[in-house]
Amino acid sequence: MNYYVLIPFSAFSVNLFLIALIFARSRKRPESIAYMLFAGDIALWELSEFFLWSPLPDGVIDTILRATAPLYLAVGVLFLNFALVFVGRRRNAAFFGFCVLALSGIALSAFTNLVLSGEILRTGWGTTPKPGPLLVPVQIAAIVLPAYYGLAIVAGAWHAERVLIRKKQLGIIFFAFFSASAASVLTNMVLSALWGPDAVPHLASSLLGFGSLFIFIGMAKYRLMVPGVEEFSADIFSGIHDCVMILRGDGSIAEINDAAIATLGLTRDGLPVLHISDIFHADYSPGEDYRDKEVRLRLLEEEQIFLLSQSSIRRGDPRSPKLIIMKDITGVKRAGDQLAMLEERFSKAFHSSPVAMCINSLVDGRYVDVNAIIVRDAGYSREEFLANTIFSLNIFASKAEFDRYMEFLTRDGRLRNFECLVRIRTGEIITALFFSERIVIGGEKMVISSVLNITEKKKMEAELLKMSRIESLGTFAGGIAHDFNNLLTAIMGNITLARLAAGPEGEADALLGDAEKASLRAKDLTQQLLTFSKGGAPLKKTMSVVELLRDSSEFALSGSRSKCRISIEGELANADIDGGQISQVIHNLVLNASQAMPEGGIIGIDAGNFRLEGAKAVPLPDGDYLKISVVDRGHGIPADIIGKIFDPFFTTKHSGNGLGLAVSWSIVKRHGGHITVESGEGRGARFDVYLPASGSAASEPEEDRVSAPALHRKVLVMDDEPMVLDVAARMLRRMNYTVETAVDGDTAIARYRAARGEGAPFDCVIMDLTIPGGMGGSEAVRELRKIDPGIVAVVSSGYSKDPVIARYREHGFAGVLEKPYRMEMLRDVVERVCRGAGEGAAV
């Protein structure tokens, strides 16, 4: 039997036991993990040596050698890893460089014969590979260099260490691995090179295995074993952060810790001649015992305060050494002074804050403190607050509101922008915005809150939301207006032509007349939708609303059981309004009031001049306004729907379309005014309309429509819709006009230039405002004015609320032709602009 195999097997057993012990006691520590990797690698190397020294075939031996190359070539890198972890350093570039060298050596060993020649040498102690040409260089680069670099790191840490026990353990690790590695290099490299690879047993794995045992001892003494009492007490004395001194009976200093030396600015060389009286002022006596005495020191330039405890080491012996412990409380004293100052600042900030603030107990809701603003806003005196709780004052509007408040406060510990309904002394429910924070004062859990009354803000937000909904509908309405009115233009124009072709007699004319009336009703509905459209400015004129009130109310009540009572207060100011739109507002409000009184009744319409100054309920600038009130005595509006009555398509009537009040609200807003409502079930309703007053005189009334027979004229019509072009051309030709058409601005410009060059210019150009994908009317008329500054152009659009329509003259047009239009409207506009009747050319 080859007894040499017992050497690696014994070393393997020792390392396996050490790994198991480390794993059981401290496997989660980084240094323990690094050690287990290192020792585990050695143990597996030792186990492979056990088999290599056994009588196995050469092929098996060679396979084992190449397969276990990672074990012996990684041992240097693994020790370096352990050294870095143990001294608390990060893995550096050198570490990763050695890893690359080790991996290269492993690859050369496994796949080439440069490291292991493939030839096996058999000796009396076992087997060994015949070295390849690169064996020694690979051993030096992959094993020796990283191992000794790790030793250098341990040596450097040992030299820099000041803690005695730590220094001892680093020394154990250094000498253990240095001895084992040196012996390994001797047996496996030096003697093999001198006497041959088979002369001396290769004991590197076993030697390193026993070296790891001493490394374990160093680790155990550092982490797991209890230090000696002397070392323990010395470490405690030097590790205390407070100042600690031991005085002899004569007052000289026998021992002092590092913290005291640093605090007092001393050196150990000066301690033998230093007396305690050199440190303390006269109010200190070295013979007394003190407990938590505040003292100041002579040695320090800055004012510092220490808390001194001093007692005799031997009780009853007046000459006994004294133990002194001093704690620097300068920061604590300053913090106390700062805390008192902060408390004063907080109190001033709390009571002078422009925001309502209060502090409540979280236990019983008791008011601990309130400031003047919450006293003012809530209506309770400070004394009433402090004598009550949030429950006794019934502050929250409902239990559900309080529960919701507490749920979020308990969950998050704070509240930010938390809306809640609260009740003030008058019983009014207001919307409040809470900013609350849980705090502890004097050990009691409390909550400090800042409270903002946002009731008016919520009303304003509701108005803005309403406006947003109207604007959304306006986007939709503006989008369909162009196409819908183009269709209506073609329908109404063809109906007119069909009636002319059929003659005034017969059933066909009557049927076509009904169709024409239906088309006009569709036009009215489109106009209502267009009231919402974005950017649609009213066609304003300065006028009186008196006649408008009478005419609109009478028309709205025709055929109903209700009557109107109109009251005009004083001389009513004029207003800059679109008469048709404001008439529609009055019509809608009066009709709504009439429908609220099915059995009939009196509807009051009051109008007067109104000066608005700082009114919160009406979100308008200060100034002069007309105030028009429509009052009914109907069934009233329920509180749960009063906020929705101006929403588009909201209605409570089976036959309504929900546009009347929404249209009215939008029209008034576009006039720079506002509309409000007050109502309650069984109390009727009151609508107040505010319109900006004008200081200007009323505009002159429009001229009557052209009634003279049409002359022969030449007209150019531009429109992107073929049906509109066709029906407009046929109606114009029916009126004895010469007509040419164009589908976009470029074509219109070309034809206008050609006709002018031929000496047969156009008398009038009718241009569609919007041409999708092409030049529209606004751009085209600018180009045409460069050709002919005296051009007579009419803008035509199915989107009558476009700003260009409202201010057509500013854009170079002489008149407006709104779609849909009939033959009579077309003739009137053409004749008016051609005859120079610029005012009132709009239809």
TORTORZA-114296 format. One record per residue: x, y, z of N, C-alpha, C in turn; residue in one letter. Coordinates in steps of 0.1 Angstrom, whole numbers, plus 5000, padded with zeros to 4 digits. Layout:
# residues N
XYZXYZXYZA...
***
This chain:
# residues 843
500949885000500050005000500950135000M500550234992501250364991500750455003N501550455013501150535025501250685023Y501950725012501950865009500650935006Y499650845001498350904998497650955011V498150905023497450955035497751105038L498851155032499151295034498151385028I497851375015496751465010495351435015P495151305019493851265024493651335038F494751335046494651395059494351545058S495151605049494951755047493551785042A493051695033491651715028490651705039F490851615048489951595060489951715069S491151765071491251885080490552005074V490752025061490152145054488652125053N488152005051486751975050486052015064L486751975075486252005088486152155091F487252225086487252365088486152435081L485952395068484852455060483552435067I483252305072482052275078481852365091A482952385099482852465111482552615107L483252665098482952805094481552815088I481052715081479752725075478652725086F478952645096477952635107477952755116A479052825118479052935127479053075121R479553095110479553235104479553235089S478753165083478753145068478353275061R477653365067477153485060478153595060K479253585067480253695067481053695054R481353805049482153805036483453735037P484153755048485453695050485353545051E484253495057483953355059483753295045S482953355037482653305023483953295015I484753405016486053405009486953295014A487053265027487853165032487353025027Y486053005028485452875023485752845009M485752955000486152934986487552894985L488452954993489952924992490152784998F489652755010489852625016489252515008A488052545002487352444994488152404982G488752504976489652474964490752384968D491452424979492552344984492152194987I490952184993490452054997490251964985A489652024974489451944962490751914955L491652004956493051974950493651864958W493551864971494051754979493451614976E492051624974491351504970491851444957L492151534947492651494934493951434936S494851484945496151434947496051294953E495051264961494851134967494651034955F493851064945493650974934494850974925F495551084923496751084914497851004920L497950994933499050914939498650764940W497450734935496950594936497350524923S497450394923497850314911496750314900P496650414892495650424881496350424868L495750394857496350394843496750534840P497850544831498350674827497250764821D496450704812495350784806494450844816G494050774826493150824836493850934844V495150914847495951014855496051144847I496351134834496451254825495051324825D493951254824492651314823492351384837T492751324848492451384861493351514862I494551504857495451624858494851744851L494451714838493851824830492551874836R491751784841490351824846490551904859A491551874867491751944880492652064879T493052104866493952214865493352344871A491952364870491452484877491652494892P491852374898491952374913493252424917L494452374911495652424916496052554910Y495552584898495952714892495052834897L493952804904493152904910493452944925A494352864931494552884945495153014948V496053064940496653194942495653314942G494753304931493753414930492753404941V492453284946491453264957492053314970L493353294972493953354984493953514983F494253564971494253704969492853764972L491853694967490453734970490153734985N490653634992490453625007491153745014F492353775009493153885015492454015014A491954045002491254164999489954185008L489154075008487954075017488354095031V489354025036489654025050490154165055F490854235047491354365051490354475047V489254435040488254535037488554625024G489254565015489554635002488754584991R488554674981487754634969488654554959R488054474951488854404941489254504930R490554504927491154604919491554544905N492154624897492554584883493554464884A494454474894495454364895494754234898A493754234906493054104909492454044896F491754134888491154084876492254044865F493354104866494454064857494953924861G495153904874495553764878494453664874F493253704875492153604871492353564856C492653664848492853634834494053544832V495153564839496353474839495953334843L495153324854494753194858493953114848A492953194842492153124832492953084820L493953164816494753134805495553004808S496152994820496852874824496052754824G494752774829493852654829493552614815I493352704805493052664792494252594785A495552644788496752584783496852444788L496552424801496752294808495652194802S494552244800493452144796493552104782A493952194773493852174759495152164751F496252184758497552174751498552094759T499652064753500751994761501852094765N501552224765502552324768502852324783L501852294791501952294805502152154811V501252064807501451924810501751854797L502851784797503351724784502451604780S501651544789500951434786501651304790G502851314794503651194798503651184813E503351064819503251044833504550974839I505051034850506250974856505750904869L506150784871505750704882506950694892R506650724905507750724915507250644927T508150634937507850564949506750624957G506550754956505450814964504150834956W504250804943503050824935503350854920G502450934914502650974900502751124899T503451174888503551314886503651334871T503151444866503251464851504651514848P505051474836506351534831506051674827K506851774832506551914829506551954814P505652034810505752094797506652214797G506852274785507852394785507252514792P505952524794505352644800504952614815L505252504821504752474834505252574844L506552594845507052694855506552834853V506552884840506053024838504553034842P503752934839502352934843502152934858V502952844865502952834879503252974886Q504253034881504653164886503553274884I503153274871502153384868500753364874A500353234874498953214879498853184893A499953134900499753094914500653174923I501953184920502853244929502653394930V502553464919502353614919501153654926L499953604922498753654930498753614945P499353494948499453454962500353554970A501553594964502353684971501953824971Y501153864961500453994961499454004972Y498753884975497853884986498553894999G499753825000500553835012501053985015L501354055004501754195005500654275010A499354245006498254325011498054305026I498154175030498054135044499154205052V500354205047501454275054501254425056A500754485045500454625046499454655056G498354575057497354595067497854575081A498754475082499354455095500154575100W500954625091501754745094500954865098H499754885092498955005094498054985106A497854865111496854835121497354895135E496354955142496755005155496054925167R495054845164494454765174495254645176V495654615188496654505191496154375186L494954335190494454205187494254185172I493854285165493754275151495154255144R496054325150497454315145497954175146K497654115157498053975160497453875150K496153895147495553805138496053815124Q496353945119496853965106498253895105L499053905116500353845117500253695115G499253635122499053485121498753445107I497853515100497453485087498653495077I499453605079500653635070501653515072F502053485084503053385086502553245082F501353215085500753085081500853065066A500353155059500353135044501753155038F502553245044503853265038504653135040F504553075052505352945054504852835045S503452825044502952715036503252735021A503152855017503452885002504852864999S505752915009507152895006507552755006A507052675015507352525014506852465002A505652504997505052454985505952484973S506352604972507252644961508552564961V509052534974510252454975510052314970L509052244974508852104970508352094956T507552174951506952154938507652224927N508552324930509152394919510752394921M511252434932512652454933513352314933V512952224942513552094943513352014930L512152024924511851954912512752004901S513052134901513952184890515452144893A515752134905517152094909517451944907L516551864912516751714913515851634904W514951704897514051634888512651624894G511651614885510251624890509751504898P510551394897510151274905510951254917D511851344921512751324932512151344945A511251444947510651474960509151474958V508451424968506951434967506451574966P505451594957504851724955503751744966H504151824976503351844988502651974989L502552054977501952184978500552184983A499752094978498352104982498152074997S498951975002498851945016499452055025S500552115021501152225028500252345029L499652375018498652485018497452455026L497052325026495952285034496152305049G497452265054497752295068497952445070F498352515060498452665062497052725063G496052665056494752725058494252695072S494752595079494352565093494752685102L495952735100496452845108495752975104F495352985091494553105087493253095095I492652975096491352965103491553005118F492752965123492953005137492953155139I493653225129493653365129492253425128G491453365119490053415117489253395130M489353275135488553235147488953325159A490253355160490653445171490053585169K489953625157489553765154487953775155Y487253665150485853675149485053595159R485653475163484753385170485253365184L486553375187487053345200487053475209M486853455222486753565231488153615234V488553745233489853795236490153785251P491453795254491853795268491253915275G491153905288490654015296491454145295V492754135294493554255293493254325280E493254245269493054305256491554365256E490654295262489254335262489154475269F489654485281489554605288490354725281S491454695275492254795268491454845256A490854755249490054795238488854885242D488154845253487054925258487555065261I488655075269489155205273489455295262F490155235252490555315240489455335230S488355255231487255265221486155355226G486155395239485055485244485155625237I484055675233484155805226484155925236H483655895248483756005258485156015264D485456125270486756145276486856065289C487855985291488055895303489455925308V489555945321490955965327490955895341M492155845345492355795358493355885365I492955935377493856025384494455945396L495755985398496355935410495856015422R496255975434495856045446496256185447G497456215440497956345441497456435430D496456385422495856465411496556465398G497656385397498356365384497556265376S497756265363497056185354497756055352I497155935356497755805355497455745341A496255765336495955715323494855795317E494855805304493955885296493655815283I492355825278492155755265492355845254N492255785242492555865229491555975227D490255955231489256055229489556185237A489956165250490356275258491556355253A492556275248493756345243493356435231I492456375222492056455210491156575214A490256555224489356665227490156775234T491056745243491856845251493056895244L493356845232494456885224495756855231G495956735237497156695244497956605236L499156575241499956465236500356375247T500656255244501056155255502356195261R503256265253504556305259504356405270D503356485270503156585280502356545292G501856425292501056375303501756365317L503056325317503656305330503756435338P503756555332503856675339502556745341V501456685336500156755336499356715349L498856825356498056805368496556835364H495656775372494256795369493856935370I494557015379494157155381494457235368S495357185360495657255347494457235337D493557145340492457125331491157195335I490857185348489557235353489757375359F488657445360488557575367488557555382H488457655390488557655405487357585411A486157575404484957515410485057365410D486257305406486457165406487357125417Y487057015424488056955434488356815431S489556775430489956635427489556535437P489256585450488956495460487456455461G486656535455485156515455484756405445E483556355448482856265438481756355432D481656345418480556425411479756325403Y478556375401477656305391476956405383R477256405370476656495360476756635364D478056675366478356815370478756885357K478157005354478557085343479857155346E480857145337482157205339482557265326V483457365328484157425316485657405318R486457385307487857355308488757475305L489957475312490857575310491557565296R491757445292492657425280492057465267L490757475266490057495254489757645251L490157695239489857835236488457865234E487757775227486257795225485457755237E484357815239483457785251482857645248E483257555257482657415256482157375269Q481057295270480557255283480557105283I481057045294481156905296480356865308F479856745307479156675319480056585325L480456615338481556535345480956445355L481456315355481156215365482556175371S482656175384483956145390483656055403Q484355945404484155865416485455795419S485555755432486755685437486755535432S487955485428487955345424487855255437I488455295448488355225460487555305470R486355255473485455335482486055355496R485955475502486355495515487855535517G488555525506490055555506490255695500D490555795509490755935503491855945493P492855855494493955865485493755775473R492555715472492255625461492255695447S492755635437492655695423491255725420P491055825411489755865407489555825392K488255785389487855755375487055875371L487455945360486756065355486156025341I484956055339484256035326483656175323I483956225311483456355307482756345293M481656405292480856395279480656545275K481056565262480856705257479356725254D478756815261477356845259477156985253I478157035247478057175241476957175231T476957075222475957065211474557045217G474456965228473156945234472657075240V473557155247473157275253472657375242K473457385232473157475221471857435214R471657295213470457255207469257285215A469457285229468357325238467957465236G469057555235468757695233468157715219D468557645209467957655196466557605196Q466257495204464957445204463957545210L464457615221463657715227463357835217A464357865210464257975200463257925189M463457805185462557745174461057745179L460857705192459557705197458957845197E459757945200459258085199458858125185E459758085176459558115162458258045157R458157915160456957845156455657905161F455757945174454558015180454158135172S455158215169454958345162454458315148K455058215141454658185127453158125128A452858045137451557975138450458085140F450758175149449658275153449658395143H450658415135450658525126450458475111S450258345110450058285096448758345090S448858375077447658425070446658305066P447058185070446258065067445658015080V444457965080443857905091444657785096A444957785109445757665114445257625128M445357495130444957445143445757325147C445857285160446457165165445457095173I445256965170444256885177444956755182N444456705193444856575198444256465190S445156375186444756255178443856155187L444056175200443356075209441856105210V441556235213440156275216439656385207D440456435198440056545189440056685196G440556695208440656815215441456925208R440957045208441757155202442857195212Y444157195208445257235216445557375214V445557415202445857555198445157595185D444757715183444257765171444757905168V444857945156445358085153444158175150N444458305148443358405146442558385133A443258325123442558315110441458215111I441658095117440657995118439558045128I439858125137438858195146437958275137V438558355128437758445120436958365110R437558265103436858195092435758105098D435958045109434957945114433858015123A434158125128433158195136433158165151G434058075155434158045170435258125176Y435058165189436158235196437258135199S438458185202439558105206439158015219R438558075228438158005241437157895237E436257915228435257815224436057695218E436957725209437757615203438457535214F439257605223440057535232439257455243L437957495244437157425254436357305247A436557285234435757185227436657095219N436056995212436656905203436056915189T436656855180436056855166434756785166I434456695176433156625176432156715183F432456785194431456865200431056985192S431957035184431657145175431057105162L431056975160430456915147431056975135N432456975135433157045124432956985111I433156855110432956785097431556775093F431256785080429856795075429156665078A429856555079429256425081430256335087S429756225093430656125098431556055087K430856045075431655985064432856075060A432656205061433756295058434856285068E434556275081435556255091436256125090F435456015087436055885085437055885074D436755955063437555955051438856035055R438756145062439856225067440856135075Y440256065085441055985094441755865086M441055815077441555695069442855735062E442855845055444055895048445155935057F444756005068445756055078446455935085L445655835088446255715095447155645085T446655625073447455555063448755615059R448755745056449855815051450655895061D450055925073450656005083450656155080G450156195068450056335065448956345054R448556465052447556495041448056615034L447956605021448256715012447156735002R446656865001445556894992444356804993N443956785006442856695009441556775010F440656755001439356825001438456765010E437756845018436756795027435656895030C434456855033433356945036433256965051L433357085055433257115069432157225072V431757225084430657315089431157425097R430857555094431257665103430057695112I430257795121429357825131427957855126R427857925115426557965109425757845104T426457725103425757605098426057585083G426657685077427057675063428057565061E427857485050428857385046429757445036I431057445039432057495029433057385025I433657405014434757315009436057365014T436757275022438057315028439157225022A440357285021441557205016442457195028L442657065032443457035044444957005040F445857055048447257015048447556975063F447556845065447756795079448956705081S449556715093450756635096450656575110E450856445111450856395125452156425132R452056475144453256515152453156465166I454256475174454156435188454656555196V453856605205454256715214454056665229I455256665236455156625250454756475251G455056395241454756255242453356225238G452556325234451156305230451056315215E450356225209450156225194449156335191K449556415181448656525177448756545162M447856635157447856665143447756815141V448656865133448657015130448157025116I447257115114446557135101446557285096S446757295084446457425077445257405068S444257505069442957485063442657605054V442457575041442057685032440657665028L439857775028438457775023438557795008N438157685001438257694986436857684980I435857724988434457714983434257794970T434757924970434658004958435557954947E436657904950437557844940436857724933K436157644941435457524935434357574926K433657684930432657744921433257784908K434457854909435057894897435557774888M436057674895436457554887435257494880E434157494887432957434880432557514868A432757654869432457734857433457704846E434757684849435757654839435457514833L435057414841434757284836433557294826L432557374830431457394821431957454808K432757554809433357614797434057514788M434857434795435657324788434657234780S433557194787432657104780432057174768R431757304769431157384758432157394747I433457414751434457424741434657294733E434557184741434657044734433557034724S432357064728431257064718431557154707L432157274709432357364699433357304689G434357234693435257174684434557074674T433656994680432756904672431856984663F431257094668430257164659430957234648A432157294651432857364640433357264630G433657144634434057044624433056994614G431756984619430756944610430057054603I430257174607429457294601429657304587A430957304583431357324569430657224560H430757094563430156994554428656994554D428057014567426657014568425957124561F426557244562425957364555426257354540N427257294536427457274521426357184516N425957084523424856994519423557074519L423357154529422157234530422057334519L423157394515423257484504422757414491T423357294488422957224476421457184477A420957144489419557104490418657224488I418957334495418057444494418057514480M419257514474419357574460418657494450G418757354451418057274442416557274444N416157294456414657304459414157434452I414957544454414557674448414457654432T415457594426415457574412414257484408L414057384416412957284413411557354413A411457444423410157524424409957614412R411057674408410957764396410657684384L411157564383410957474371409457424372A408957394383407657334385406557434383A406857564386405857664386405157674399G404457794401403757814414402557734416P401957674406400757594408401057444409E400257384416400357234416400857184429G400757054431401156994443402656994445E403456984434404856984435405457104442A404857224439405357344445405157344460D403957294464403657284479404557184486A404857074479405756974486407157034487L407657094476408957154476409057264486L407957344488407957444499408057384512G407457274515407557204528409057164530D409657114519411057064520411957184523A411657304517412457424519412357464534E411057464539410957494554411757404563K411657274559412457174568413957204567A414357244555415857284554416157404562S415257504562415557624571415557584585L414757484590414757444604416157374607R416557294597417857234599418957334600A418857444592419757554592419757614606K418657634612418557694626419257604636D419057474635419657384644421257384643L421657394630423157414628423657534634T422857644633423357774639423457764654Q422457684660422557664675423857594679Q424157484671425357414674426657504672L426557584661427757674659427957774669L426957804677427157894688428257854698T428457714699429457664707430857664701F430957684688432157664680433257754685S434457694685435657764690436057874681K436257994687436758104679435658184672G434458144674433358214667432958344674G433358464668433058584675431758634670A430858684679429558744675429758864666P428758884657428759004648428159114656L428959184664428459284673428159414667K427059484672426759624669426259684682K426559814683426059884694424559914693T423759864702422359874701421659874715M420359904715419559894727418959764728S418759704740418159574741416659584745V416059704746414759714750413759654741V413859684728412959624718413259484716E414459444717414859304716414259224727L414159274740413459204751412059184748L411359284743409959274740409659174729R410359194718410159104706410458964709D411558934716411958794718411058734728S410558804739409658744749408358714743S407758804735406458784728406558664719E407558654711407658544702407758414709F408558414721408658284728407358244735A406558334738405258304746404058294737L404258304724403158294715402458164716S401158154719400458034720400557964733G401258024743401357964756400358034766S400257984778399358034788400058144797R401358164795402058254804402158394797S402358494806402458634801403758684807K404258794800405558854804405258994810C405959024821405959154827407359204826R407559314818408859364815408959494823I410059504831410359624839411759674835S411759804830413059864826413359974837I414459954843414860054854415660164848E415060284848415760404843416060394828G417060474824417460484810418560374808E418160274801419060154799420160184790L421360154794422560174785422560084773A423260124762423360044751424459934754N424459834745425459724746425959684732A427259644732427859594720427459444719D426459404711425959274710425659224696I425559094694424959034683423559024685D422659104679421259114682420558974681G420958904670420358774668420658674679G421958674684422358584694421658614708Q421758744711421158784724419658764724I418958784713417558754711417358604714S418258524709418158374711418258344726Q419158414733419258394748417958424755V417458544752416158584759415058484755I414958444743413958354738414058224746H415358174747415558044754415158054769N415558164776415258174790413758194792L413058274784411658294786410858164783V411358094772410657964769410957864781L412057864786412357774798411457804810N411257934812410457984823408957944821A408557954808407157914805406957764807S407957684803407757544804407857494819Q408357584827408457554842407057574848A406157644841404857674846403757624836M403557494836402657434826401257494826P400757534838399457594840399457744836E400557794833400657944830400958024842G401358154840401658244850402358364845G402858444854403558564850405058544851I405758574840407158574839407758714840I408558734850409158874851410458884844G410558994836411859034830412159174835I413259174842413759304848415059334841D415259464837416459504831416959634837A418159654839418659774845420159784844G420759904846422159924846422759874860N423959814859424459754871425959774872F426359824883427859854885428459734893R429359664887429959554894431359594900L431459574913432659614920432959504931E433959424928434459324938433459214941G432659184932431659074935432258944933A432258854943432858724942431958624935K430658644936429758554930429658564915A430058674909430058694895431458704890V432058604883433458614879433658704867P433458834869433658934858434459044863L435159114854435959234858434959344864P435559424872434759544877434359634865D433159694865432759784855431259794854G430759854843429359884841428759774832D427659724836426959604829425459634828Y424859564819423459554818423059424826L422159434835421659314842420259284838K420059164831418759124827418359004835I417159004842416758894850415458844845S415358704844414158634840413758554851V412558574857412058514869410758444867V410758314871409458244870409058194884D407758154885407258094897406857954896R407757884889407457744886407857644897G408057524893408357414903409857424908H410657504902412057514907412957404901G414257424904415257324899415857254911I415857124911416357044923417857074924P418357074937419757104940420757004933A420356884931421256784926421456804911D420656884904420856894889421157044885I421057134895421257274891422557304885I423557224889424957244884425157194870G424057124865424257054851423357124841K422557224845421557274835422157344823I423457394825424057454813424957364805F424957234809425757134801425057104788D425757094777425157054764424456924765P423256924759422356804758421756754771F421956824782421356794795419856844795F418956764797417556804797416756714806T415656774812414656694819413356684812T413356734800412056734792412156624782K411056554780410956444770411256494756H410756614753410856664739411956754737S412856784747413856884746415156824740G416056904735417356854729418456894738N418256974749419257004759420257104754G419857184744420757284738420457434743L419157454747418757594749419557664759G419657614771420457684782421957684779L422457574773423857564770424257664759A423357684749423557784739423557924745V422657944754422558074761423758104769S424258014776425458024784426658064775W426757984764427958014755427858144748S426658194744426458324738426858434747I426358424760426658524770428158534772V428858414774430258414776431058484764K430558454752431258514740431058664740R430058714747429858854747430558924759H431458844766432158894777431258914790G430158834790429258844802429258714810G428158704818428058584826426558564829H426258444832424858414835424858324848I423958364857423858284870422358244871T422258144880420858094883420758074898V419558104903419158074917417858004917E417757894924416557824924416457724936S415357674938415157564948413757504945G413657374949412357304946411257384952E410257414944409057484948409157634949G410357684946410557834948410757904934R410557834923410757894910412257914907G412557994897413958004893414158154888A415458194890415858334886417158324878R417158364866418358364857418758514856F419958544859420558684858421558684847D421358764837422358784826423058914827V424458904827425259024828425959054815Y425759164809426359204796427059334798L428359344792429059474794428359584787P428159694794427459814789428459884779A427859964770428660034760428360184762S429360264761429160414761428860474748G428860394737428660444724427160454720S426860534710425460544705425160424697A423860394695423460284688423760294673A424160184666424460184652423260214644S423560274632422360294623421860164618E420560154616419960024612420359994598P420359864595420759814581419759864571E420259874558419459904547418559784544E417459814537416559714533417259634522D416759514520417359424510417159494496R418059454487417959504473416659454467V415859534461414659494455414659524440S415659604435415659634421416059514413A415659514401415959394392417459374390P417859254390419359234388419759264374A420959324373421659354360422459234356L422859244343423759134338425159154344H425559054351426959054357427658934354R429058944356429858824354430458794368K430158664372430558624386431458504385V432458504394433358384396433058324409L432758194409432458124422433558024425V434058024437435157934441434657854453M434657714451434157634462434757494460D435157424470435757284469434657184467D433357214470432257114470431557124456E431657014448431057024434429557054435P428857004444427357024445427057174447M427857234456427657384458427957464446V429157424439429457504427428357484417L427857364415426757344405425557424408D425057414420423757484423423957634423V425057684428425357834428425357884414A426057804405426157854391424857854384A423957744387422657744380421757854385R421857884399420957994404421458124398M422758144397423258274391422858284376L422958174369422558184355421058204354R420358154363418858174363418558324364R419458394371419358534374419958614362M420358554351420858614339422358664342N423058594350424458624352425358524344Y426558574340427558484334428358434345T428558304345429258234357430458144352V431558154360432658064359432858014373E433457894374433657824387435157784388T435557774401436957724404436857644417A437757544418437657454429438657494440V439557584437440457634448441057774444D441857824453442357964451443257974439G444057874437444957884425444257894412D443157814411442357814398441657944397T441157994408440358124408441258234404A442458244409443458344405443758344391I443958224386444358204371443158254363A441958224366440758264358440558404359R440758464371440558604372441558684364Y442758644364443858704357443558694342R443158574337442858554323441658644318A440558654326439458734322439858884322A440658924331441059064331441959094319R442758994315443659024304442859024291G441758954290440858944278439959064277E439959154287439159274287437659244292G437459124298436159094303436259044317A436559144326436759114340435459064347P435659004359434558964367434059084375F432759094376432159194385432259154399D432159024402432158984416432758844417C433458824428434058684431433458634444V432858524444432258454456433258344460I433858354472434958264476434658184488M434758054488434557974500435758004509D435558014522436558044531437657934533L437157814533438057694537438057604525T439257574520439457474509440457364515I439957254519440857154524441957114514P443257124518444357084509444657184499G443957304499444257404488444157544494G444357644485444257784489442857824492M442557874504441257914507440958064504G439758114508439358244504440258354509G440658344522441458454528442758484521S443458374518444758384511444558424496E443458374490443258394476442858544474A442058604483441658744481442858834482V443858804491445058884492445858884479R445958764472446658764459445858834448E444558824449443658894438443759044440L443959094452444059234454445359294448R446359204447447559244441447359264426K446459174420446159194406445159304403I444159314412443159414410442759474424D443359584428442959644441441559674443P440759694432439359724433438459604432G438959484434438159364433436959364443I435859314438434659304447434559154450V434859124463434858984467433858954478A433258844478432258804488432858674495V432958664508433358544515432158464518V432258334515431058244518431558124526S430858094536431257984545430157924552S430257794555429257724563429557734578G430657794581431157814595431057964598Y429758004601429458154602430158214614S430658144623431258204635432758224634K433358194622434758224620435058364621D436258404628436558544629436658624616P436958554605437058624592435658674588V434558594591433158634589432858754597I433258754610432858864619433558994615A434758984609435559104605435959094590R434959074582435259044568435959154561Y435659284564436259394557437759404560R438159364572439559364576440359264567E439659164562440359064554440159084539H439659204535439559234521438359204513G437259164521435959124514434959234515F434059244505433059344505431759304511A431559174513430359114518430458974523G429458924529429358794535428158714529V428358594525427258504521427358374529L426458364540426558254549425758134543E426458014543425757894539424957844551K423857774548423157764535422457884530P422357904518421658024513420657994502Y419658074500418658064490418958154478R418258144468418458224456418358364458M417358404467417058544470418258604477E418858524487419958574495421158594485M421358504476422558514467422458634458L421158664453421058774444421258904452R420658914465420759034473422259074475D423058974479424458994483425259044470V425058974459425759014447425459154443V424159184442423759314438424159424448E424159394461424559494470426059534469R426859424468428359464468428659524454V427959474444428359534430427859674429C426859714436426359854436427059944446R427959884453428759964463428059974476G426959904479426359914492427059824502A428259864506429159784514428559754528G427859854534427359834547426159734546E426059644555424959554555424959444544G426159424538426259314528426159174533A426159164546426159034552424758984552A424558844550423258784551423358674561V
***
